[in-house]
Amino acid sequence: MKKRPFWKTKSLHEMTPDEWESLCDSCGICCLEKVEDEETGEIKLTSVSCEFLDTVNCRCLIYEHRFHLNPDCVELSVDKLKHIEWLPDTCAYKSLFEGRELEGWHPLVSGDPNTVHEAGVSVRDRALPGQYVHPKDILRKRE
């Protein structure tokens, strides 16, 4: 009999740190710069990535030290999920938190870390690396 995957048998609170980390599909969306709409308070994602995101592999270049070297880095936890409304519906953390299944392209389901990119879910080929964008240009509205 085949063992059921951990994400189908455990709650997010019950997962080990390694299991929690493996839920990340490496889409890179968390690593996009965010701006807050002054009128509505809504958080909007930009097309500019954190300067530490490898935009080809959609992986953090300083992962082990990200919170120390980048104080704006978003730390996801079960308790914070309900307050981070800008997460896309494709996010595994959000999907499981809301009682939905992981998508077929998710690396834990497909067994292939490239399916997230092949499905067009990641920021690969769509994000501008932050180190090449002046902070004022992030806020500039397109005319």
C-alpha positions, -999 to +999 in steps of 0.1 A: +000+000+000+013+034-010+019+059+018-002+091+015+018+123+010+024+143+042+004+173+030-027+151+028-023+136+062-009+165+083-022+200+091+001+229+084+007+231+122+018+195+123+044+197+096+081+195+103+102+225+093+115+204+063+080+195+052+069+232+056+098+243+035+091+217+008+057+232+002+074+262-015+071+256-052+098+282-060+074+304-080+092+336-067+059+356-063+067+361-026+099+378-037+083+405-058+084+440-044+051+452-030+035+486-028+006+497-007-022+516-022-025+547+000-062+551-006-073+515+000-044+500+020-044+471-006-010+455-012-001+452-048+027+432-063+051+448-088+070+431-116+103+439-097+119+411-077+139+414-046+176+420-055+184+386-040+161+365-061+177+345-089+150+352-115+160+322-137+157+296-110+133+316-088+154+308-057+168+331-031+205+337-033+208+344+004+182+320+017+198+311+050+204+348+059+175+364+041+158+378+072+190+393+085+202+408+051+167+418+039+144+430+067+116+433+041+117+396+033+083+380+040+085+352+066+056+328+060+041+309+089+008+292+096-002+320+119+006+347+094-011+331+064-046+345+072-031+381+072-011+379+039-039+385+015-017+392-015-005+356-018-017+341-051-043+314-051-016+292-067+005+293-035+007+259-018+007+274+016-025+293+008-041+264-010-036+240+020-046+267+045-079+272+026-085+234+023-076+230-013-053+204-030-019+211-045-020+217-082-007+191-106+023+213-116+035+216-080+069+199-076+057+177-048+029+164-070+048+162-103+082+152-089+098+178-112+109+212-099+105+227-134+068+221-138+060+253-119+079+272-146+065+252-174+030+259-162+037+296-163+031+301-126+065+314-116+080+348-122+107+333-145+110+356-176+085+380-161+103+397-132+128+425-134+158+419-111+156+444-083+193+453-084+187+468-119+157+490-109+159+523-091+135+523-061+117+554-074+110+535-107+091+508-088+065+533-078+063+551-111+030+546-128+031+536-164+018+562-188 
